[in-house]
Amino acid sequence: MTPTIAPRVRSLVLLLLAAAGLLLGGAGSASAHAALTGSAPQQGAVVDKAPAQVSLTFSEAVSLSDDSLQVLDPKGKRADTGEASNVSGTTYAVKLHSGLPDGTYTVAYHVVSADSHPVSGAYTFSIGAPSSTSVSVTEQTAGGGVVGSLYGFGRYMSYAGFIVLAGGAAFVLACWPRGAGVRAVQRLVVSGWVALTAATLGLLLLRGSYTRSGALGDVFDLDLLGQVLQTKTGAALVSRLLLLAAAALFVAVLFGAYEKRDDDEKRDLTFGLALGGGVVAAGIAATWAMAEHASTGLQPGIAMPVDVIHVLAVAAWLGGLCALLVSLYWAPAETPLQASAVRRFSRVAFGSVVALVVTGLYQSWRQVGSWSALTGTRFGQLLLVKVALVVLLVGVAWISRRWTGRLADTVVAGGAGKRRERAETAARSTSSGGSKGAGAGSRGAGAGSREAGAGSGHSERAAQLARQRAAAEAARQKRERDADPNRYGLRRSVLAEAGVAVVLLAVTTALTSTEPGRTVEEAQAAAAASSSAASSAAGVITLDMAFDTGGTDGKGVVRVDIDPARVGGNEMHVYVQRPNGRAFDIPEVKIAFTLESKNIGPLPVIPDHITTGHWSASGVQIPMAGEWKIAVTVRTSDIDQVTVSKNAQIG
């Protein structure tokens, strides 16, 4: 590796690690793809007598395990029987012990959504009257911690490994068959296979701990591994390992028997290798489609094959780009990368981009669904970042295409011609020297016999010098070829493409572990409808107000429940949630009631903090009936706060 190349390669590796850490490090706690849309009793509800069971309704089907649903009494002891079951559809319940005393109870859940991601959370309700509780309801981080970070890194490496493996092999078959004999290209494709295989094995071992305890010590728990093998995700990972065995055979043939054939025989083998390799690549791509976003939600029968095409197009483009980059920098002088191969890859990349645009538009519509979800959810925002990176990558690719148009095969052909000339000159020189030597030998055969040993030593020395001259000549020709300004410009633009592709892959991986925007909005709508229906039946006013203080963690929804919403004393509960529906704490919440028609107010109320995202105030006095303005001041930091308000008829 030359001194000028090494810093660029190091920079590319650092960019890869930084992008992976930045985007995957924050994806752990946002991995919930099924959202809680309803519960009975509801969050913050006060019931007269203990219910027979607690039921939870999610936005999609989830899988249960031991202790998936827990109900804890005010002292932190289990109040449920531990018999969680599916009641109907997406509603799940756990039975409670009889004779439960009054107080505040905590419901904690930890389940796995249909698209393989863990979902956890907690809320409280009260029997008889609220009370203090020893249970700390912190915001759950399903799939978080060290195990979550390792799992996220494994997902990134599995995508990267597949892209390099499939895209590199496709580059050799479709664009540069002579590349099968280039050691750098061989190492690239084999490293993709190794990375994908190692990442798949790691994900299989981490899966049980990732969806359950989150403890690093449970990674090698054989009981957990056995349970994982019975799940959809476990079956997908095992299928991927089996397909990787077939991929290993394909790689061995590609860089073994195929590489040793002449051009005519290679043409005969190319079709068979392309067909077999395409089937294996499609099968590996399907292991993601069968276990993640595409397998659930809207139109899974269409979404899964579309997802397979999308992944294959990404591999053909970005994996081929990696192979092109390696070939431009490390192809040996005797097997230079031809301009025709670069032009063929340019056409393959164009077709891949077209496929990506078509499939990406469908996936975006399916997973986002609305303009508000595109800008108002984390998934939509990440999708916008991905689109921007794709546009940037296409722009850099257009520059590479211009360099490709200027790149001519004459440089390569000229180099080959010069090598042939030098070989012919050396041959003529050797022939001439040999003739003279023969004459001298006939005149002094005896002397030649005496000096046979010395002649043998000269022969070895001559061979060594010939090898040195050949190596020096190859290095000189490579320098000449690399000095071509068109080839140099192409190398720089392809290196820039690879850098953008690294970040793009990190964003894509983060997208696969983020709750789709359509799901977020549907869950919020279902929760609001359920809350509104329950509130109307109970004579409770519930007001949901979105806020944005402009700072870090400044966006969310504040919910105010007023019971029984009449003149006199009222019970008030305030809940603060993130846009994805998860409760979180903020430094301060203040409420003010104003009856503007009578110039009464504002009447301030400062509720007491109960638990994460939950504040409460008892005996809130409303002096007369009317349409009251309820203003909520939310402060998320020392300097970031905002006041939002709604009107409600009280009394």
C-alpha positions as CSV (number, residue, x, y, z in Angstrom):
1,M,0.0,0.0,0.0
2,T,1.5,3.3,-1.0
3,P,1.8,6.2,1.5
4,T,-0.8,8.3,-0.4
5,I,-3.3,5.4,-0.4
6,A,-3.0,4.4,3.2
7,P,-4.4,7.7,4.8
8,R,-7.5,7.5,2.5
9,V,-8.2,3.9,3.4
10,R,-7.7,4.7,7.1
11,S,-10.1,7.6,6.8
12,L,-12.7,5.4,5.1
13,V,-12.4,2.9,7.9
14,L,-12.8,5.6,10.6
15,L,-15.8,7.0,8.7
16,L,-17.4,3.6,8.7
17,L,-16.9,3.1,12.5
18,A,-18.0,6.7,13.3
19,A,-21.2,6.4,11.2
20,A,-22.0,3.0,12.7
21,G,-21.4,4.2,16.3
22,L,-23.4,7.4,15.8
23,L,-26.4,5.9,14.1
24,L,-26.5,2.4,15.7
25,G,-25.7,3.6,19.1
26,G,-28.9,5.6,19.4
27,A,-31.1,3.0,17.8
28,G,-31.4,0.6,20.7
29,S,-34.2,2.3,22.7
30,A,-36.1,3.2,19.6
31,S,-36.4,-0.3,18.4
32,A,-40.1,-0.8,19.3
33,H,-42.1,-1.6,16.2
34,A,-45.3,-2.6,18.0
35,A,-46.8,0.1,20.1
36,L,-49.2,-0.1,23.0
37,T,-52.5,1.3,21.8
38,G,-54.8,0.5,24.8
39,S,-55.0,-1.1,28.2
40,A,-57.6,-2.1,30.8
41,P,-57.3,-0.6,33.3
42,Q,-56.0,2.5,31.5
43,Q,-52.8,4.3,32.4
44,G,-53.4,6.5,35.5
45,A,-57.0,5.1,36.0
46,V,-58.4,4.8,39.5
47,V,-60.8,1.8,39.8
48,D,-63.2,1.1,42.6
49,K,-62.4,-2.6,43.0
50,A,-59.5,-4.8,41.9
51,P,-60.0,-6.2,38.3
52,A,-59.7,-9.9,37.6
53,Q,-57.0,-9.3,34.9
54,V,-54.9,-6.6,33.2
55,S,-55.1,-6.6,29.4
56,L,-52.8,-4.8,26.9
57,T,-53.6,-4.1,23.2
58,F,-50.7,-3.5,20.7
59,S,-50.7,-2.1,17.2
60,E,-49.6,-5.5,15.8
61,A,-49.2,-9.1,17.0
62,V,-46.4,-9.8,19.6
63,S,-44.9,-12.9,21.0
64,L,-45.0,-13.6,24.8
65,S,-42.5,-15.4,27.0
66,D,-42.2,-16.1,30.7
67,D,-42.7,-12.8,32.6
68,S,-43.7,-10.9,29.5
69,L,-46.5,-9.2,31.5
70,Q,-46.0,-8.3,35.1
71,V,-48.2,-6.5,37.6
72,L,-46.5,-5.3,40.8
73,D,-48.2,-4.0,44.0
74,P,-47.1,-0.9,45.8
75,K,-44.4,-2.9,47.7
76,G,-43.0,-4.3,44.4
77,K,-44.4,-7.8,44.8
78,R,-46.0,-9.7,42.0
79,A,-49.8,-9.2,41.9
80,D,-50.4,-11.4,38.9
81,T,-50.5,-15.2,38.5
82,G,-47.9,-15.2,35.7
83,E,-50.3,-16.8,33.1
84,A,-50.1,-14.3,30.3
85,S,-52.1,-15.2,27.2
86,N,-53.5,-13.9,23.9
87,V,-57.1,-12.9,24.6
88,S,-58.1,-11.9,21.0
89,G,-56.3,-10.4,18.0
90,T,-53.6,-8.2,19.3
91,T,-54.9,-8.0,22.9
92,Y,-53.0,-9.9,25.7
93,A,-53.9,-10.4,29.3
94,V,-52.5,-11.6,32.6
95,K,-54.8,-12.7,35.5
96,L,-54.5,-11.0,39.0
97,H,-54.6,-12.5,42.4
98,S,-57.9,-12.0,44.3
99,G,-58.3,-9.7,47.3
100,L,-55.7,-7.1,46.2
101,P,-55.5,-4.2,48.6
102,D,-56.0,-0.5,47.6
103,G,-53.0,1.4,46.2
104,T,-51.0,2.1,43.0
105,Y,-50.0,-0.8,40.9
106,T,-47.4,-1.0,38.2
107,V,-47.9,-2.8,34.9
108,A,-44.6,-3.7,33.1
109,Y,-44.4,-5.5,29.8
110,H,-41.6,-6.9,27.7
111,V,-42.7,-8.6,24.4
112,V,-41.3,-9.1,20.9
113,S,-43.1,-7.5,17.9
114,A,-44.0,-9.4,14.8
115,D,-41.0,-7.8,12.9
116,S,-38.6,-9.2,15.5
117,H,-37.9,-6.2,17.6
118,P,-38.3,-6.1,21.5
119,V,-40.9,-3.8,22.9
120,S,-41.0,-2.8,26.6
121,G,-42.7,-0.3,28.8
122,A,-44.6,0.3,32.0
123,Y,-47.5,2.4,33.5
124,T,-49.5,2.6,36.7
125,F,-53.1,2.4,37.8
126,S,-54.7,2.5,41.2
127,I,-57.3,0.5,43.1
128,G,-59.4,2.6,45.4
129,A,-57.1,5.6,45.6
130,P,-53.5,6.4,44.5
131,S,-50.7,5.7,46.9
132,S,-47.0,5.8,47.1
133,T,-45.2,2.9,45.5
134,S,-41.7,1.4,45.9
135,V,-41.6,0.4,42.2
136,S,-39.4,2.7,40.1
137,V,-41.0,3.0,36.7
138,T,-38.1,4.1,34.5
139,E,-38.3,4.3,30.8
140,Q,-37.7,0.8,29.5
141,T,-34.8,0.3,27.0
142,A,-35.8,-2.8,25.1
143,G,-32.8,-4.1,23.3
144,G,-30.5,-1.6,24.9
145,G,-27.3,-1.8,26.9
146,V,-24.1,-3.6,25.8
147,V,-26.1,-6.5,24.2
148,G,-28.2,-4.0,22.2
149,S,-25.1,-2.2,21.0
150,L,-23.5,-5.5,20.0
151,Y,-26.7,-6.7,18.3
152,G,-26.9,-3.4,16.3
153,F,-23.3,-3.7,15.3
154,G,-23.9,-7.3,14.2
155,R,-26.8,-6.1,12.0
156,Y,-24.6,-3.5,10.4
157,M,-21.9,-6.0,9.7
158,S,-24.3,-8.5,8.3
159,Y,-25.6,-6.0,5.8
160,A,-22.1,-4.8,4.9
161,G,-20.9,-8.4,4.5
162,F,-23.7,-9.3,2.2
163,I,-23.2,-6.2,0.1
164,V,-19.5,-6.9,-0.3
165,L,-20.0,-10.6,-1.0
166,A,-22.9,-10.4,-3.5
167,G,-21.8,-7.1,-5.1
168,G,-18.2,-8.1,-5.4
169,A,-19.0,-11.4,-7.0
170,A,-21.5,-9.7,-9.4
171,F,-18.8,-7.2,-10.4
172,V,-16.4,-10.0,-11.4
173,L,-19.0,-11.9,-13.4
174,A,-20.8,-9.0,-15.1
175,C,-18.1,-6.4,-15.4
176,W,-14.5,-7.8,-15.1
177,P,-14.1,-11.6,-15.5
178,R,-10.3,-11.2,-15.4
179,G,-10.8,-9.9,-11.8
180,A,-11.3,-13.4,-10.6
181,G,-7.6,-13.8,-10.7
182,V,-6.8,-10.6,-8.8
183,R,-5.8,-11.3,-5.2
184,A,-7.2,-8.0,-3.9
185,V,-10.7,-8.7,-5.3
186,Q,-10.6,-12.3,-4.0
187,R,-9.8,-11.0,-0.5
188,L,-12.6,-8.5,-0.7
189,V,-15.3,-11.0,-1.6
190,V,-14.0,-13.6,0.9
191,S,-13.9,-11.0,3.7
192,G,-17.6,-10.2,2.9
193,W,-18.5,-13.9,3.3
194,V,-16.5,-14.1,6.6
195,A,-18.1,-10.9,7.9
196,L,-21.7,-12.1,7.0
197,T,-21.1,-15.5,8.5
198,A,-19.5,-14.2,11.7
199,A,-22.3,-11.6,12.1
200,T,-25.0,-14.1,11.6
201,L,-23.6,-16.5,14.2
202,G,-23.2,-13.5,16.6
203,L,-26.8,-12.4,16.1
204,L,-28.0,-16.0,16.7
205,L,-26.2,-16.1,20.0
206,L,-27.2,-12.6,21.1
207,R,-30.8,-12.9,20.1
208,G,-32.1,-14.5,23.3
209,S,-30.5,-12.0,25.6
210,Y,-31.4,-9.1,23.2
211,T,-35.1,-9.9,23.4
212,R,-35.2,-11.0,27.0
213,S,-32.9,-10.1,29.9
214,G,-30.4,-8.0,28.1
215,A,-27.6,-9.6,30.2
216,L,-24.3,-10.3,28.5
217,G,-24.0,-13.5,30.5
218,D,-27.1,-15.0,28.8
219,V,-25.5,-14.9,25.4
220,F,-24.3,-18.6,25.8
221,D,-27.5,-19.8,27.5
222,L,-28.4,-22.9,25.5
223,D,-32.1,-22.8,26.8
224,L,-32.4,-19.3,25.4
225,L,-30.8,-20.4,22.1
226,G,-33.2,-23.3,21.9
227,Q,-36.2,-20.8,22.3
228,V,-34.7,-18.5,19.7
229,L,-34.4,-21.4,17.1
230,Q,-38.2,-21.8,17.4
231,T,-38.9,-18.2,16.5
232,K,-39.3,-16.6,13.0
233,T,-36.0,-14.7,13.4
234,G,-34.1,-17.8,14.6
235,A,-35.3,-19.7,11.5
236,A,-34.2,-16.8,9.3
237,L,-30.7,-16.8,10.8
238,V,-30.3,-20.5,10.5
239,S,-31.5,-20.4,6.9
240,R,-28.9,-17.7,6.2
241,L,-26.1,-19.9,7.6
242,L,-27.2,-22.8,5.4
243,L,-27.2,-20.5,2.3
244,L,-23.8,-19.2,3.3
245,A,-22.5,-22.8,3.0
246,A,-23.7,-22.8,-0.6
247,A,-22.2,-19.3,-1.1
248,A,-18.8,-20.7,0.1
249,L,-18.9,-23.3,-2.7
250,F,-19.8,-20.6,-5.2
251,V,-16.9,-18.4,-4.1
252,A,-14.5,-21.4,-4.3
253,V,-15.6,-22.1,-7.9
254,L,-15.5,-18.4,-8.9
255,F,-11.9,-18.0,-7.7
256,G,-10.7,-21.5,-8.5
257,A,-12.0,-23.3,-11.5
258,Y,-13.5,-20.2,-13.1
259,E,-10.3,-18.1,-12.7
260,K,-8.1,-20.8,-14.4
261,R,-10.2,-21.1,-17.5
262,D,-9.5,-19.1,-20.7
263,D,-11.9,-16.5,-22.0
264,D,-14.0,-18.9,-24.1
265,E,-14.5,-21.3,-21.3
266,K,-15.2,-18.4,-18.9
267,R,-18.1,-17.3,-21.1
268,D,-19.6,-20.8,-20.8
269,L,-19.3,-20.9,-17.1
270,T,-20.5,-17.3,-16.5
271,F,-24.2,-18.2,-17.1
272,G,-24.2,-21.1,-14.7
273,L,-22.4,-19.2,-12.0
274,A,-24.6,-16.1,-12.5
275,L,-27.8,-18.3,-12.2
276,G,-26.6,-20.2,-9.1
277,G,-25.1,-17.2,-7.4
278,G,-28.2,-15.1,-8.1
279,V,-30.4,-17.8,-6.5
280,V,-28.2,-18.0,-3.4
281,A,-28.0,-14.1,-3.1
282,A,-31.8,-13.8,-3.4
283,G,-32.2,-16.5,-0.8
284,I,-29.9,-14.6,1.6
285,A,-31.7,-11.3,0.9
286,A,-35.0,-13.1,1.7
287,T,-33.9,-13.9,5.2
288,W,-34.2,-10.2,6.0
289,A,-37.5,-9.8,4.3
290,M,-39.1,-12.8,6.0
291,A,-38.2,-11.6,9.5
292,E,-38.4,-7.8,9.5
293,H,-40.5,-4.8,8.3
294,A,-41.6,-6.4,5.0
295,S,-43.1,-9.5,6.8
296,T,-45.7,-7.4,8.8
297,G,-48.1,-4.6,8.2
298,L,-49.5,-3.5,4.9
299,Q,-49.3,-5.9,1.8
300,P,-46.7,-8.3,3.1
301,G,-47.2,-10.5,0.0
302,I,-45.9,-7.7,-2.2
303,A,-43.6,-6.1,0.3
304,M,-41.4,-9.1,0.8
305,P,-40.3,-9.7,-2.9
306,V,-39.9,-5.9,-3.3
307,D,-37.6,-5.9,-0.3
308,V,-35.5,-8.7,-1.8
309,I,-35.1,-6.7,-5.0
310,H,-34.2,-3.6,-3.0
311,V,-31.5,-5.4,-1.1
312,L,-30.1,-7.1,-4.2
313,A,-30.0,-3.7,-6.0
314,V,-28.1,-2.2,-3.0
315,A,-25.6,-5.0,-3.1
316,A,-25.1,-4.7,-6.9
317,W,-24.5,-1.0,-6.6
318,L,-22.5,-0.5,-3.4
319,G,-20.8,-3.9,-3.4
320,G,-19.7,-3.4,-7.0
321,L,-18.5,0.0,-6.0
322,C,-16.3,-1.5,-3.3
323,A,-14.9,-4.0,-5.9
324,L,-14.2,-1.2,-8.3
325,L,-12.4,0.8,-5.6
326,V,-10.2,-2.1,-4.7
327,S,-9.5,-2.8,-8.4
328,L,-8.6,0.8,-9.1
329,Y,-6.1,0.9,-6.3
330,W,-4.7,-2.6,-6.0
331,A,-5.0,-4.4,-9.4
332,P,-1.6,-5.6,-10.4
333,A,0.3,-4.3,-13.4
334,E,-0.1,-7.5,-15.3
335,T,-3.9,-7.5,-14.8
336,P,-5.0,-3.9,-15.0
337,L,-8.6,-2.8,-14.6
338,Q,-9.9,-2.1,-18.1
339,A,-11.9,0.9,-19.0
340,S,-14.5,-1.4,-20.6
341,A,-15.1,-3.0,-17.2
342,V,-15.6,0.4,-15.6
343,R,-18.1,1.3,-18.3
344,R,-20.0,-2.0,-17.8
345,F,-20.2,-1.3,-14.0
346,S,-21.5,2.1,-14.8
347,R,-24.4,0.5,-16.6
348,V,-25.0,-2.0,-13.8
349,A,-25.0,0.8,-11.3
350,F,-27.5,2.8,-13.3
351,G,-29.9,-0.1,-13.5
352,S,-29.5,-0.7,-9.7
353,V,-30.3,3.0,-9.0
354,V,-33.5,2.7,-11.1
355,A,-34.5,-0.5,-9.1
356,L,-33.7,1.3,-5.8
357,V,-35.9,4.3,-6.7
358,V,-38.9,2.2,-7.7
359,T,-38.7,-0.2,-4.7
360,G,-37.8,2.6,-2.4
361,L,-40.9,4.7,-3.3
362,Y,-43.1,1.7,-2.6
363,Q,-41.4,1.0,0.7
364,S,-41.6,4.7,1.7
365,W,-45.4,4.8,1.0
366,R,-45.9,1.6,2.9
367,Q,-43.9,2.5,6.0
368,V,-44.5,6.2,6.2
369,G,-48.0,6.7,4.7
370,S,-48.4,10.5,5.3
371,W,-46.5,13.7,5.0
372,S,-46.8,14.4,8.7
373,A,-45.2,11.0,9.5
374,L,-42.4,11.9,7.1
375,T,-41.4,15.0,9.1
376,G,-42.8,14.2,12.5
377,T,-41.4,10.8,13.3
378,R,-37.9,9.5,13.7
379,F,-38.4,7.0,10.9
380,G,-39.5,9.7,8.5
381,Q,-36.6,11.9,9.4
382,L,-34.1,9.1,9.0
383,L,-35.7,8.4,5.6
384,L,-35.2,12.0,4.5
385,V,-31.5,11.7,5.5
386,K,-31.3,8.5,3.5
387,V,-32.9,10.1,0.4
388,A,-30.4,13.0,0.7
389,L,-27.5,10.6,0.9
390,V,-28.7,8.7,-2.1
391,V,-29.0,11.9,-4.1
392,L,-25.5,12.9,-3.0
393,L,-24.2,9.4,-4.0
394,V,-25.9,9.7,-7.4
395,G,-24.3,13.1,-7.9
396,V,-20.8,11.7,-7.1
397,A,-21.5,8.7,-9.4
398,W,-22.4,11.1,-12.2
399,I,-18.9,12.7,-11.7
400,S,-17.4,9.2,-11.8
401,R,-19.4,8.5,-15.0
402,R,-17.8,11.5,-16.6
403,W,-14.3,10.3,-15.7
404,T,-15.2,6.9,-17.1
405,G,-16.2,8.5,-20.4
406,R,-12.7,10.0,-20.6
407,L,-10.9,6.9,-19.6
408,A,-9.7,5.0,-22.7
409,D,-8.3,1.5,-23.1
410,T,-5.4,3.0,-25.0
411,V,-3.5,3.4,-21.8
412,V,-3.9,-0.2,-21.0
413,A,-3.3,-1.3,-24.6
414,G,-0.2,0.9,-24.8
415,G,1.2,-0.6,-21.7
416,A,0.6,-4.1,-23.0
417,G,2.2,-3.2,-26.4
418,K,5.3,-1.8,-24.6
419,R,5.5,-5.0,-22.6
420,R,5.4,-7.1,-25.8
421,E,8.0,-4.9,-27.4
422,R,10.4,-5.3,-24.4
423,A,9.7,-9.1,-24.3
424,E,10.5,-9.4,-28.1
425,T,13.7,-7.3,-27.7
426,A,14.8,-9.4,-24.8
427,A,14.1,-12.6,-26.7
428,R,16.1,-11.4,-29.7
429,S,19.0,-10.4,-27.4
430,T,18.9,-13.8,-25.7
431,S,18.9,-15.5,-29.1
432,S,21.8,-13.5,-30.4
433,G,23.8,-14.1,-27.2
434,G,23.0,-17.8,-27.4
435,S,24.3,-18.1,-31.0
436,K,27.6,-16.4,-30.1
437,G,27.9,-18.6,-27.1
438,A,27.3,-21.7,-29.2
439,G,30.3,-20.8,-31.5
440,A,32.5,-20.2,-28.6
441,G,31.4,-23.5,-27.1
442,S,32.4,-25.4,-30.3
443,R,35.9,-23.9,-30.2
444,G,36.4,-24.6,-26.5
445,A,34.3,-27.6,-25.5
446,G,36.8,-28.7,-22.9
447,A,36.9,-25.3,-21.2
448,G,33.1,-25.2,-21.2
449,S,33.0,-28.5,-19.4
450,R,35.4,-27.3,-16.8
451,E,33.4,-24.2,-16.2
452,A,30.0,-26.0,-16.1
453,G,29.6,-25.3,-12.4
454,A,30.3,-21.7,-12.8
455,G,27.8,-21.5,-15.7
456,S,25.1,-22.9,-13.5
457,G,25.7,-20.2,-10.9
458,H,25.6,-17.5,-13.6
459,S,22.2,-19.0,-14.8
460,E,20.6,-18.6,-11.4
461,R,22.0,-15.1,-11.1
462,A,20.6,-14.2,-14.5
463,A,17.2,-15.6,-13.6
464,Q,17.2,-13.6,-10.4
465,L,18.1,-10.4,-12.2
466,A,15.4,-11.2,-14.8
467,R,12.8,-11.4,-12.1
468,Q,14.0,-8.2,-10.5
469,R,13.9,-6.4,-13.9
470,A,10.3,-7.8,-14.5
471,A,9.2,-6.6,-11.1
472,A,10.7,-3.2,-11.6
473,E,9.1,-3.0,-15.1
474,A,5.7,-4.0,-13.7
475,A,6.0,-1.3,-11.0
476,R,7.0,1.3,-13.6
477,Q,4.1,0.4,-15.8
478,K,1.7,0.7,-12.9
479,R,3.1,4.1,-12.0
480,E,2.6,5.2,-15.6
481,R,-1.0,3.9,-15.7
482,D,-1.8,5.5,-12.3
483,A,-0.3,8.8,-13.5
484,D,-3.1,9.0,-16.1
485,P,-5.2,12.0,-14.9
486,N,-8.4,10.4,-16.0
487,R,-7.7,7.2,-14.0
488,Y,-6.6,9.3,-11.1
489,G,-9.8,11.4,-11.1
490,L,-11.9,8.2,-11.3
491,R,-10.1,6.8,-8.3
492,R,-10.8,9.9,-6.2
493,S,-14.5,10.1,-7.2
494,V,-15.0,6.4,-6.5
495,L,-13.3,6.8,-3.1
496,A,-15.8,9.6,-2.4
497,E,-18.7,7.4,-3.5
498,A,-17.5,4.7,-1.1
499,G,-17.4,7.2,1.8
500,V,-21.0,8.3,1.2
501,A,-22.0,4.6,0.8
502,V,-20.6,3.8,4.3
503,V,-22.8,6.4,5.9
504,L,-25.8,5.5,3.8
505,L,-25.5,1.9,4.9
506,A,-25.4,3.0,8.6
507,V,-28.6,5.1,8.1
508,T,-30.3,2.2,6.4
509,T,-29.4,-0.1,9.3
510,A,-30.8,2.4,11.7
511,L,-34.0,2.6,9.7
512,T,-34.6,-1.1,10.0
513,S,-34.5,-0.8,13.8
514,T,-36.8,2.2,14.0
515,E,-40.5,2.1,14.3
516,P,-42.2,2.9,10.9
517,G,-43.9,6.3,10.7
518,R,-47.2,4.7,9.7
519,T,-47.2,2.5,12.8
520,V,-46.4,5.4,15.1
521,E,-49.3,7.5,13.8
522,E,-51.7,4.6,13.8
523,A,-50.8,3.7,17.3
524,Q,-51.2,7.3,18.5
525,A,-54.6,7.5,16.8
526,A,-55.8,4.2,18.3
527,A,-54.6,5.3,21.7
528,A,-56.3,8.6,21.4
529,A,-59.6,7.0,20.3
530,S,-59.5,4.5,23.1
531,S,-58.7,7.2,25.6
532,S,-61.5,9.4,24.3
533,A,-64.0,6.6,24.4
534,A,-63.1,5.6,27.9
535,S,-63.1,9.2,29.1
536,S,-66.5,9.9,27.7
537,A,-68.0,6.9,29.4
538,A,-66.4,7.8,32.7
539,G,-67.2,11.5,32.6
540,V,-63.5,12.4,32.3
541,I,-62.1,15.1,30.1
542,T,-58.9,14.2,28.3
543,L,-56.9,16.7,26.4
544,D,-53.8,15.8,24.2
545,M,-51.5,18.7,23.3
546,A,-48.4,18.4,21.2
547,F,-45.4,20.6,22.3
548,D,-42.0,21.5,20.9
549,T,-39.7,23.5,23.1
550,G,-37.0,23.6,20.4
551,G,-34.3,22.0,22.6
552,T,-33.0,18.5,23.0
553,D,-35.8,16.0,23.7
554,G,-38.1,19.0,23.2
555,K,-40.8,17.3,21.3
556,G,-43.7,15.3,22.8
557,V,-47.3,15.2,23.8
558,V,-48.8,16.2,27.1
559,R,-52.1,14.7,28.2
560,V,-54.3,16.2,30.9
561,D,-57.1,14.1,32.5
562,I,-59.7,15.9,34.6
563,D,-62.1,13.8,36.7
564,P,-65.0,14.3,37.0
565,A,-64.7,17.6,35.1
566,R,-67.4,19.5,37.1
567,V,-67.7,22.4,39.5
568,G,-65.9,21.7,42.8
569,G,-63.1,19.4,43.5
570,N,-61.5,17.4,40.7
571,E,-58.7,14.9,40.3
572,M,-56.1,15.8,37.7
573,H,-53.5,13.6,36.0
574,V,-50.8,14.9,33.6
575,Y,-48.8,12.5,31.4
576,V,-45.8,13.5,29.2
577,Q,-44.9,11.2,26.3
578,R,-42.4,11.2,23.5
579,P,-43.7,11.3,19.9
580,N,-43.4,7.5,19.8
581,G,-45.8,7.2,22.9
582,R,-43.2,6.5,25.5
583,A,-43.4,8.2,28.9
584,F,-40.4,10.5,29.9
585,D,-39.6,13.0,32.6
586,I,-39.1,16.7,32.2
587,P,-38.0,19.3,34.8
588,E,-41.3,21.1,35.2
589,V,-45.0,21.0,34.3
590,K,-47.4,23.7,35.4
591,I,-51.2,24.1,34.7
592,A,-53.4,27.2,34.6
593,F,-57.2,27.4,34.3
594,T,-58.8,30.5,32.8
595,L,-62.5,31.2,32.2
596,E,-62.1,34.1,29.8
597,S,-65.8,34.8,29.4
598,K,-66.0,35.7,33.1
599,N,-62.4,37.1,33.4
600,I,-61.6,34.4,36.0
601,G,-58.0,33.2,36.2
602,P,-55.5,32.1,35.5
603,L,-55.8,29.7,38.4
604,P,-52.4,28.0,38.8
605,V,-52.0,24.3,39.6
606,I,-48.6,22.7,40.2
607,P,-49.1,18.9,40.1
608,D,-46.9,16.5,42.1
609,H,-44.6,14.1,40.3
610,I,-45.8,10.5,40.7
611,T,-43.6,8.4,38.4
612,T,-41.9,8.6,35.0
613,G,-44.0,10.9,32.8
614,H,-46.8,11.1,35.3
615,W,-47.9,14.1,37.5
616,S,-51.1,14.3,39.6
617,A,-53.0,16.9,41.7
618,S,-56.0,16.3,43.9
619,G,-58.8,18.7,44.9
620,V,-58.4,21.0,41.9
621,Q,-61.2,23.5,42.4
622,I,-63.3,24.7,39.5
623,P,-65.4,27.6,40.8
624,M,-68.1,27.7,38.1
625,A,-69.2,26.0,34.9
626,G,-68.1,27.2,31.5
627,E,-65.6,26.8,28.7
628,W,-62.3,26.9,30.5
629,K,-58.9,27.4,28.8
630,I,-56.4,24.8,30.2
631,A,-52.9,26.1,29.6
632,V,-49.9,23.7,30.2
633,T,-46.4,25.1,30.5
634,V,-43.7,22.4,29.7
635,R,-40.1,23.0,30.5
636,T,-37.6,20.5,29.1
637,S,-34.3,22.3,30.2
638,D,-33.1,25.4,32.0
639,I,-33.9,27.6,29.0
640,D,-36.3,25.6,26.8
641,Q,-40.0,25.8,27.6
642,V,-43.3,26.4,25.9
643,T,-47.0,26.8,26.8
644,V,-49.7,25.0,24.9
645,S,-53.4,25.2,25.6
646,K,-56.9,23.8,24.8
647,N,-60.4,24.8,25.7
648,A,-62.8,22.3,27.5
649,Q,-66.3,22.5,28.8
650,I,-66.3,21.9,32.6
651,G,-69.5,21.6,34.7
